[in-house]
């Protein structure tokens, strides 16, 4: 079916069961012929899904694919990850960016071992209480790990629903999308449904790069160069090599940057559990 025909039927009939089925058939037809293969889409288990979903936050699938197998080979389960030194976790995480996700993942593993007998809870409310997990990540984990028909939005899902259901609208809110997503999800196989939706969304973003700008929640990504995130990463990179640093060494390394800004970044790293300060010495927290 041509997309133009789908629009005509949708405009004439509204969101009927027939229209929902047509929509699902279009998505699944594309997925059957063009689905993407990723290591985190095979050998699915709750631990692997948790790792991949945290990795995929604000990171492209190609970069995650390169790191995922290395990470689960080094840390194959919650217990291994929970007992691993943070320094070792960050070494494997290197290249993914947003290092706070690595420490969050380690903390989550510790919580699962200590409070849930090594079993990932299948509850959105419980998962939301874990570090670095909001409602969308919690819902995606349940969909992929347990095939539960949860509803969540990420950039590719948003793109698909804007394309099909908000063709002539701008400033589309996620609430509007969620209302339709709730009615159109394949409740019998939410895992494959979201895989299919995401793959279709990737294709749409290549063909229509401005689609995402119709979202009320669209924000232009901040420049990485010179950002606090870059400085944080460089500080951790130096620590990975030297193990222990004098605070003065760090300030000399970033001598062109305001000292108060470096002090604030170091305090944030300490508050988030990445580093500990002992007098004028800085090292990784364990």
N, C-alpha and C positions, 0 to 999 in steps of 0.2 A: 504494500500500500504506500502511496505517495504521502508525504507529510502534509501537503496541501489538502489532500482528501481528509486526513485526520482532523485538521483544523475546521473544515466545513462541517463534519459530523459533530464535533465538539460544540461548535457554535449553534448548530441546529438543535441538538438533543441535550446538551449539558453533560454532566458527569454521570452518565448512566452506567450500568454494569457492562453493557456492550462497548461503550467507549473505553472503559477501564481495561477491558480485555484486549481491545485493539492496541491500546498504549503498551500493555505488557507484551503483546506479540511483537510489536516493533522493537522494543528493547531486547527481548530474548532472541529475536532473529539476528540482530546485529551481533549479540554476544556469541551466538552459535558459530558465527563465521570469523569473528575478529577478537575473540577474548584474549586478554593478555595473560601471560604465564609468569608467575612470581614464586619464589621459594616459600614465601609465607602463605601462599594459597594451597600448598600441599602439606601433607603430614600435619593436618590441623588438630591442635589440642589447645586447651585453655591457656597453658603457659606460653606457647608459641604465639597465640593470638594477642595476649597481653603485651609481650615484647614488641611485636610488629606494630600494634596500634599506638604504643607510646613512641616508637621510632618514627611512625608516619606523621606525627604531629608536626606540621610546618616543614616537612621534609619530603622531597620528591621520591617516588617509588623506586627510581633507578638507583639512587644512593642507598636507600634502605635495603634493596636487594643485595647490594654488595656487602653490607654489614650484617644482615640478619643471620645468615648461616654461620659466619664467624662467631657471632655473639652466642647463639644457642649451642654451638659446638664447645665453646669455652665455659659457658654457664648453662648447662642443659636443663636445669630445673630450679624451682624456688629455693631449695636448700643450698645448692651450690652458689647461687647468686647472693643469697642472704649472708653467707659466710665469707664471700670474697672481699678483699680489701678494696676500698673505693678507688684507689690508685689503679688497680688492675682493671676494674670496670671501665674507668675513663680511658685507659689505653685501648681497649677494644672499641669503645664508643667513638674514638677519635675519627673525625671526618664527617660526623652526623650533625655537629653543631648543637646549640641549645643544651649545653651540658647539664643543666639542672634536671633534665629528663632522666639522665643516667642515675643520679642520686635518688630521684623519686622512684625509679624502677627498683632499685636496690631496697629502698625502704618498704615498698609494696611487698616485695618478696619476704622481707622480715615480718611484716604484719600477717601475711598469709600463713607463714610457718608458725608464728607464735599464737595467733588468735583463731585461725581457721583450719588447723590440722593439715596444712599443706594443700588445701583445696580452694580454688578460686570461687568466691561466692557468685551465684547467678542472680544477683539483685542489683538493679540500678542504684538504689538508695545506698547500699553498702559500698559499692564501687565508687560512688561519688564522694565518699568520705576519705578515700585514699588520695595521697598527694598526686598532683598533676593530672587528675581525672575529673572531668566535668561531665555534664549530662550527656553530651554527644559522644564522648569517648566511652563512657560507661555503656551507653546503648549500643554502640558499634561492637564493643567487646562481646556483649550478649548475643548480638546477631551472628557474629562470625564464630564465636567459641561454642555457642549452644544452639544456634539456629533459631533463636527466639525472634518473634516478629516485632522488634522494637522499632521506633522511628527516630531518626537522627539526621542531621544535616552536616555535610562537609562540602567543599567547593565544587566537586563534580556532581554531587546530588543536586545542589542548588542550581547549577548550570542547566541540567536536564529539565528540571521542573519549570524554570523560567522559560526555556525554549518551547516546551509543549503547552504550558497552561497560562503563561503571562506574556504572550507574544507582543501585545500592544500596550503593555503597562511598564511604567518605570517606577523606581523606588519600591521594589517588591520586598516585603518583609519575610523573615523566616517563618513567622507565625502563619502567614498565608500559605507558604509552601508546605508547612507541617500539616495543615488542615487537609490538603490534597494528598500528601504522602500517606497519611493515615488511612485514606480510602483506597489508595491504589497499590500499596505494597503487596507483594506475593506472600501471604501469611503462611503458606505451606512450605516455603523455602526461602526465607529471608536472606540467608547467606548468599545464595546464588543471585538473588534479586539485586542485592547491593553491589556484588561484583559486576553484574551486567550494567547497572545504572552508572557506576563509576567509569567503566570502560567506554560507555556511550558518551559520558560527560567529557572525557579526555579528547575524544574525536571532535565533539562540538567546540571545545575551546580552541582547537587548532583551526577549525573552519570559521568560527565566529568569535574572535578574541575579545570583543567588546560586550559579550553577553553578560559577563559577571558584573559589569558596571551598572546594570539595571537593578542590582540588589541594593536594598537600603543599607546593607551591612558592608558594602564594598569599601575597602580602605587600601590605598596605595602602600605597598610595602616600603618600610623605612630603609634607607641606605645602610648597608652593613659596614662599609669602610669608615673607620673613625668612630664607630658606635661603641657604647658600653659593652655590647655583646662581643665585639671584636677584642676589646681590651681584656675582658674576662677570660675569653678563650686563650689569649696569648699568655696571661698569667698562669693559667692551669697548664698550658703547654710547657712553660719554663719549669714548673714544679714537677711535671712528669719526668723531666730530664735530670733535675738537680736534687729532688727529694725535699730538701730544706733550703729556704731562702731567707735572707735578711730583708726586713721591710724596706730598708734603705736601697737595696739592690733593685727592688721593683720600682721604686720611685725614680731611681737613676735611669732605668730602662725606659720609663715613660716621662722623661724630664721635660718634654715639650707639652705635657698635659698638666692641667691645673692639679696641684697636690690634693686639694679638697675633693676633687672628683675621684682620684685614685683611692683616697681614704674611704669614700663612700662605697666604691666598688669592692674594696677589701672587706668592708663591714658586711656588705650584702652576701659575699661569698661565705663569710663566717656564719652569718645568720641562717643561710640556706644549708649549712652543714658540709660545704666543700672543704673548707680549711679550718685550721685552728691556729691561734696565735699564742706563742709562749714568749713573753717579753717582746723582743724585737725580731723573733724568729717566726717564720710561717711554714707550715707543712700541711699535708693532706690529713683530713679527719678520717678516722677508721670506723 
